[in-house]
Amino acid sequence: MYTEPGHEVEYPHVRLCVDIDKRRSISTRFVVQLERRVNGDWFEVVRFDENPIGHDTIEEGFDRAVYRDGEKARVKDDFPPVNLTQAPRYCVAYIEEHGGVLLRRFEQWHNLTPGESGRKNP
């Protein structure tokens, strides 16, 4: 599943956001982010983003940040080099494949049960 720039795929408590900036049909920046609703607000679960100014995604690859309590908890930076134009599709495919595991971890970290939108009291 690939969403057009600026569009979201939303389920009751989870959404996938894709935003791509282009100049003359060439990607110049992108964000692909999986979010989870908690108490009516949306929180980042995992985020890929790239602003290639000073960074070459073909030579250096890009990274993925996993969030806990609104802060970066883990960063993985060993993704293969990908052309900036193809990178958003790669990131969406990665989230489609690994999103379940990432969501379960987020829900455990925040004491949520799957499908629940509020935080449990410890």
MDAnalysis code that builds the backbone (N, CA, C; Angstrom):
import MDAnalysis as mda
import numpy as np

u = mda.Universe.empty(366, n_residues=122, atom_resindex=np.repeat(np.arange(122), 3), trajectory=True)
u.add_TopologyAttr("name", ["N", "CA", "C"] * 122)
u.add_TopologyAttr("resid", np.arange(1, 123))
u.add_TopologyAttr("resname", ["MET", "TYR", "THR", "GLU", "PRO", "GLY", "HIS", "GLU", "VAL", "GLU", "TYR", "PRO", "HIS", "VAL", "ARG", "LEU", "CYS", "VAL", "ASP", "ILE", "ASP", "LYS", "ARG", "ARG", "SER", "ILE", "SER", "THR", "ARG", "PHE", "VAL", "VAL", "GLN", "LEU", "GLU", "ARG", "ARG", "VAL", "ASN", "GLY", "ASP", "TRP", "PHE", "GLU", "VAL", "VAL", "ARG", "PHE", "ASP", "GLU", "ASN", "PRO", "ILE", "GLY", "HIS", "ASP", "THR", "ILE", "GLU", "GLU", "GLY", "PHE", "ASP", "ARG", "ALA", "VAL", "TYR", "ARG", "ASP", "GLY", "GLU", "LYS", "ALA", "ARG", "VAL", "LYS", "ASP", "ASP", "PHE", "PRO", "PRO", "VAL", "ASN", "LEU", "THR", "GLN", "ALA", "PRO", "ARG", "TYR", "CYS", "VAL", "ALA", "TYR", "ILE", "GLU", "GLU", "HIS", "GLY", "GLY", "VAL", "LEU", "LEU", "ARG", "ARG", "PHE", "GLU", "GLN", "TRP", "HIS", "ASN", "LEU", "THR", "PRO", "GLY", "GLU", "SER", "GLY", "ARG", "LYS", "ASN", "PRO"])
u.atoms.positions = np.array([
    [0.843, -1.163, 0.000],
    [0.000, 0.000, 0.000],
    [0.892, 1.229, 0.000],
    [0.678, 2.149, -0.868],
    [1.435, 3.394, -0.932],
    [0.436, 4.534, -0.932],
    [0.646, 5.512, -0.096],
    [-0.261, 6.645, -0.047],
    [0.367, 7.826, -0.764],
    [-0.472, 8.634, -1.324],
    [0.006, 9.821, -2.013],
    [0.526, 10.829, -0.989],
    [1.407, 11.694, -1.397],
    [1.973, 12.682, -0.477],
    [0.892, 13.459, 0.264],
    [1.106, 13.617, 1.580],
    [0.183, 14.391, 2.389],
    [-1.081, 13.648, 2.774],
    [-1.203, 12.391, 2.392],
    [-2.390, 11.615, 2.729],
    [-2.073, 10.644, 3.852],
    [-3.111, 10.186, 4.493],
    [-2.951, 9.271, 5.605],
    [-3.856, 8.067, 5.395],
    [-3.405, 6.934, 5.875],
    [-4.242, 5.747, 5.969],
    [-4.511, 5.594, 7.449],
    [-5.776, 5.659, 7.849],
    [-6.103, 5.672, 9.263],
    [-7.066, 4.544, 9.605],
    [-6.769, 3.877, 10.691],
    [-7.638, 2.865, 11.264],
    [-8.079, 3.415, 12.611],
    [-8.921, 2.735, 13.356],
    [-9.426, 3.340, 14.592],
    [-8.349, 3.918, 15.515],
    [-7.221, 3.242, 15.680],
    [-6.218, 3.734, 16.618],
    [-4.815, 3.798, 16.018],
    [-4.693, 3.587, 14.716],
    [-3.393, 3.581, 14.055],
    [-3.517, 4.302, 12.726],
    [-2.480, 5.062, 12.364],
    [-2.480, 5.679, 11.036],
    [-1.065, 5.719, 10.484],
    [-0.999, 5.687, 9.159],
    [0.252, 5.791, 8.428],
    [0.227, 7.120, 7.685],
    [1.242, 7.938, 7.926],
    [1.332, 9.252, 7.294],
    [2.524, 9.283, 6.344],
    [2.300, 9.808, 5.157],
    [3.363, 9.934, 4.164],
    [3.338, 11.363, 3.641],
    [4.492, 12.008, 3.674],
    [4.609, 13.363, 3.158],
    [5.884, 13.435, 2.329],
    [5.751, 13.873, 1.085],
    [6.892, 13.948, 0.178],
    [6.922, 15.334, -0.448],
    [8.046, 16.008, -0.321],
    [8.253, 17.278, -1.011],
    [8.964, 16.979, -2.321],
    [8.481, 17.612, -3.387],
    [9.106, 17.414, -4.694],
    [9.411, 18.753, -5.330],
    [10.462, 18.752, -6.116],
    [10.802, 19.900, -6.936],
    [11.060, 19.371, -8.331],
    [10.250, 19.813, -9.283],
    [10.367, 19.350, -10.675],
    [10.289, 17.833, -10.757],
    [9.318, 17.254, -10.073],
    [9.043, 15.810, -10.071],
    [10.127, 14.967, -9.407],
    [11.041, 15.601, -8.686],
    [12.103, 14.871, -7.995],
    [11.915, 15.072, -6.493],
    [11.909, 13.963, -5.744],
    [11.771, 14.047, -4.295],
    [12.928, 14.829, -3.704],
    [12.604, 15.766, -2.804],
    [13.637, 16.540, -2.130],
    [13.654, 16.275, -0.629],
    [12.562, 15.738, -0.089],
    [12.452, 15.453, 1.332],
    [11.247, 14.545, 1.527],
    [11.305, 13.651, 2.533],
    [10.136, 12.826, 2.817],
    [10.050, 12.477, 4.293],
    [8.831, 12.151, 4.714],
    [8.548, 11.620, 6.042],
    [7.556, 10.483, 5.852],
    [7.850, 9.325, 6.438],
    [6.924, 8.199, 6.496],
    [6.843, 7.840, 7.974],
    [5.630, 7.877, 8.521],
    [5.491, 7.739, 9.969],
    [4.265, 6.901, 10.321],
    [4.450, 5.954, 11.237],
    [3.354, 5.176, 11.800],
    [3.010, 5.794, 13.141],
    [1.716, 6.068, 13.359],
    [1.275, 6.713, 14.588],
    [0.208, 5.887, 15.280],
    [0.101, 6.055, 16.589],
    [-0.892, 5.347, 17.411],
    [-1.637, 6.387, 18.243],
    [-2.961, 6.280, 18.279],
    [-3.762, 7.215, 19.078],
    [-3.769, 6.751, 20.535],
    [-3.503, 7.692, 21.429],
    [-3.560, 7.440, 22.865],
    [-4.308, 8.609, 23.493],
    [-5.411, 8.314, 24.139],
    [-6.230, 9.349, 24.798],
    [-6.580, 10.502, 23.855],
    [-6.891, 10.168, 22.608],
    [-7.325, 11.165, 21.640],
    [-6.213, 11.896, 20.897],
    [-4.964, 11.700, 21.300],
    [-3.829, 12.347, 20.633],
    [-3.025, 11.312, 19.860],
    [-2.374, 11.752, 18.786],
    [-1.559, 10.862, 17.964],
    [-0.104, 10.944, 18.384],
    [0.533, 9.771, 18.531],
    [1.931, 9.685, 18.931],
    [2.709, 8.867, 17.916],
    [3.956, 9.280, 17.683],
    [4.824, 8.550, 16.764],
    [5.163, 7.188, 17.345],
    [5.070, 6.175, 16.507],
    [5.536, 4.832, 16.842],
    [6.886, 4.623, 16.180],
    [6.924, 4.878, 14.880],
    [8.161, 4.760, 14.115],
    [8.145, 5.834, 13.031],
    [9.333, 6.362, 12.739],
    [9.425, 7.456, 11.757],
    [10.686, 7.289, 10.917],
    [10.482, 7.402, 9.625],
    [11.576, 7.545, 8.671],
    [11.463, 8.963, 8.141],
    [12.548, 9.680, 8.102],
    [12.511, 10.991, 7.454],
    [13.878, 11.288, 6.875],
    [13.862, 12.059, 5.843],
    [15.108, 12.378, 5.169],
    [15.015, 13.758, 4.579],
    [15.980, 14.572, 4.928],
    [16.180, 15.865, 4.312],
    [17.602, 15.804, 3.770],
    [17.753, 15.563, 2.483],
    [19.065, 15.228, 1.944],
    [20.082, 16.352, 1.875],
    [19.753, 17.525, 2.361],
    [20.751, 18.588, 2.355],
    [21.888, 18.155, 3.280],
    [23.047, 17.944, 2.692],
    [24.193, 17.487, 3.457],
    [24.176, 15.997, 3.760],
    [23.257, 15.259, 3.150],
    [23.142, 13.819, 3.408],
    [22.770, 13.125, 2.103],
    [23.499, 12.126, 1.730],
    [23.261, 11.400, 0.485],
    [22.696, 10.022, 0.822],
    [21.402, 9.827, 0.553],
    [20.758, 8.557, 0.894],
    [21.290, 7.399, 0.069],
    [21.845, 7.674, -1.105],
    [22.384, 6.590, -1.927],
    [23.697, 6.092, -1.320],
    [24.535, 7.005, -0.851],
    [25.816, 6.598, -0.260],
    [25.687, 6.210, 1.211],
    [24.868, 6.942, 1.972],
    [24.823, 6.768, 3.414],
    [23.585, 6.024, 3.917],
    [22.600, 5.789, 3.060],
    [21.355, 5.183, 3.522],
    [20.564, 6.177, 4.358],
    [19.596, 5.679, 5.122],
    [18.786, 6.536, 5.979],
    [18.517, 5.779, 7.262],
    [17.839, 6.438, 8.220],
    [17.612, 5.759, 9.482],
    [16.141, 5.742, 9.868],
    [15.856, 4.869, 10.835],
    [14.505, 4.700, 11.355],
    [14.558, 4.988, 12.845],
    [13.636, 5.818, 13.329],
    [13.566, 6.123, 14.755],
    [12.299, 5.516, 15.335],
    [12.445, 4.824, 16.474],
    [11.324, 4.269, 17.214],
    [11.126, 5.145, 18.437],
    [9.864, 5.469, 18.737],
    [9.564, 6.420, 19.796],
    [8.912, 5.766, 21.007],
    [9.279, 6.284, 22.188],
    [8.682, 5.876, 23.457],
    [8.472, 7.138, 24.290],
    [7.252, 7.332, 24.760],
    [6.917, 8.526, 25.550],
    [7.282, 9.815, 24.826],
    [7.078, 9.830, 23.504],
    [7.319, 11.025, 22.709],
    [8.775, 11.328, 22.410],
    [9.679, 10.455, 22.825],
    [11.109, 10.655, 22.602],
    [11.671, 9.506, 21.774],
    [12.731, 9.785, 21.030],
    [13.404, 8.715, 20.296],
    [13.956, 7.715, 21.299],
    [13.542, 6.460, 21.168],
    [14.024, 5.415, 22.069],
    [15.112, 4.587, 21.409],
    [14.973, 4.379, 20.112],
    [15.932, 3.567, 19.365],
    [16.068, 4.137, 17.961],
    [17.268, 4.064, 17.452],
    [17.519, 4.486, 16.071],
    [18.266, 3.363, 15.379],
    [17.762, 2.976, 14.234],
    [18.421, 1.964, 13.406],
    [18.907, 2.683, 12.158],
    [20.197, 2.581, 11.877],
    [20.739, 3.334, 10.744],
    [21.470, 2.452, 9.739],
    [21.126, 1.183, 9.724],
    [21.828, 0.280, 8.804],
    [20.960, -0.133, 7.602],
    [20.103, 0.769, 7.164],
    [19.290, 0.470, 5.995],
    [20.140, 0.598, 4.739],
    [19.794, -0.159, 3.734],
    [20.604, -0.121, 2.512],
    [20.469, 1.224, 1.802],
    [21.463, 1.583, 1.021],
    [21.355, 2.798, 0.219],
    [20.174, 2.682, -0.746],
    [19.359, 3.715, -0.774],
    [18.170, 3.743, -1.631],
    [18.078, 5.125, -2.247],
    [17.756, 5.183, -3.511],
    [17.529, 6.447, -4.192],
    [16.418, 7.203, -3.462],
    [16.590, 8.501, -3.263],
    [15.618, 9.298, -2.523],
    [14.215, 9.192, -3.115],
    [14.114, 9.038, -4.422],
    [12.807, 8.902, -5.063],
    [12.124, 7.593, -4.676],
    [12.893, 6.534, -4.452],
    [12.334, 5.226, -4.103],
    [12.217, 5.011, -2.594],
    [12.883, 5.820, -1.813],
    [12.944, 5.613, -0.366],
    [11.574, 5.615, 0.323],
    [10.637, 6.530, 0.000],
    [9.344, 6.481, 0.691],
    [8.609, 5.146, 0.491],
    [8.647, 4.597, -0.708],
    [8.003, 3.300, -0.946],
    [8.690, 2.196, -0.138],
    [10.004, 2.259, -0.040],
    [10.745, 1.295, 0.759],
    [10.303, 1.379, 2.222],
    [10.168, 2.598, 2.737],
    [9.778, 2.803, 4.134],
    [8.353, 2.317, 4.400],
    [7.440, 2.589, 3.480],
    [6.061, 2.102, 3.635],
    [6.057, 0.581, 3.652],
    [6.806, -0.034, 2.749],
    [6.873, -1.502, 2.711],
    [7.463, -2.044, 4.014],
    [8.466, -1.375, 4.554],
    [9.066, -1.799, 5.822],
    [8.025, -1.746, 6.948],
    [7.269, -0.657, 7.015],
    [6.240, -0.522, 8.046],
    [5.147, -1.566, 7.857],
    [4.766, -1.839, 6.619],
    [3.765, -2.880, 6.380],
    [4.241, -4.234, 6.892],
    [5.528, -4.520, 6.712],
    [6.072, -5.800, 7.129],
    [6.316, -5.878, 8.637],
    [6.766, -4.799, 9.250],
    [7.185, -4.824, 10.654],
    [6.276, -4.023, 11.583],
    [5.243, -3.410, 11.046],
    [4.377, -2.539, 11.844],
    [3.722, -3.226, 13.024],
    [3.307, -4.490, 12.859],
    [2.669, -5.209, 13.959],
    [3.575, -5.331, 15.169],
    [4.824, -5.698, 14.937],
    [5.792, -5.836, 16.029],
    [6.055, -4.474, 16.679],
    [6.219, -3.446, 15.856],
    [6.484, -2.106, 16.376],
    [5.305, -1.586, 17.194],
    [4.075, -1.845, 16.724],
    [2.892, -1.417, 17.469],
    [2.759, -2.163, 18.791],
    [3.002, -3.472, 18.791],
    [2.911, -4.242, 20.037],
    [3.914, -3.729, 21.069],
    [5.133, -3.418, 20.624],
    [6.133, -2.882, 21.546],
    [5.670, -1.538, 22.110],
    [5.170, -0.669, 21.241],
    [4.668, 0.637, 21.681],
    [3.549, 0.458, 22.699],
    [2.626, -0.452, 22.422],
    [1.508, -0.690, 23.340],
    [1.993, -1.243, 24.679],
    [2.981, -2.100, 24.658],
    [3.556, -2.600, 25.920],
    [4.223, -1.470, 26.697],
    [5.016, -0.662, 26.007],
    [5.703, 0.449, 26.662],
    [4.714, 1.413, 27.323],
    [3.525, 1.559, 26.713],
    [2.551, 2.548, 27.196],
    [1.363, 1.909, 27.904],
    [1.490, 0.646, 28.275],
    [0.442, -0.072, 29.013],
    [-0.915, -0.019, 28.319],
    [-0.899, -0.235, 27.001],
    [-2.130, -0.261, 26.210],
    [-2.424, -1.696, 25.794],
    [-3.691, -2.001, 25.630],
    [-4.050, -3.270, 25.016],
    [-4.394, -2.972, 23.568],
    [-4.157, -3.909, 22.656],
    [-4.458, -3.652, 21.242],
    [-5.900, -3.187, 21.055],
    [-6.061, -2.134, 20.272],
    [-7.386, -1.612, 19.983],
    [-7.895, -0.636, 21.018],
    [-7.169, -0.435, 22.093],
    [-7.587, 0.482, 23.129],
    [-6.919, 1.830, 22.896],
    [-7.641, 2.905, 23.126],
    [-7.072, 4.222, 22.845],
    [-6.547, 4.942, 24.081],
    [-6.796, 4.435, 25.260],
    [-6.347, 5.125, 26.468],
    [-5.261, 4.386, 27.200],
    [-4.556, 5.097, 28.064],
    [-3.478, 4.502, 28.856],
    [-4.075, 3.818, 30.071],
    [-3.566, 2.652, 30.361],
    [-3.994, 1.906, 31.547],
    [-3.268, 2.462, 32.769],
    [-3.938, 2.424, 33.893],
    [-3.263, 2.770, 35.145],
    [-2.421, 1.583, 35.579],
    [-1.166, 1.824, 35.995],
    [-0.297, 0.704, 36.391],
    [-0.824, -0.015, 37.623],
])
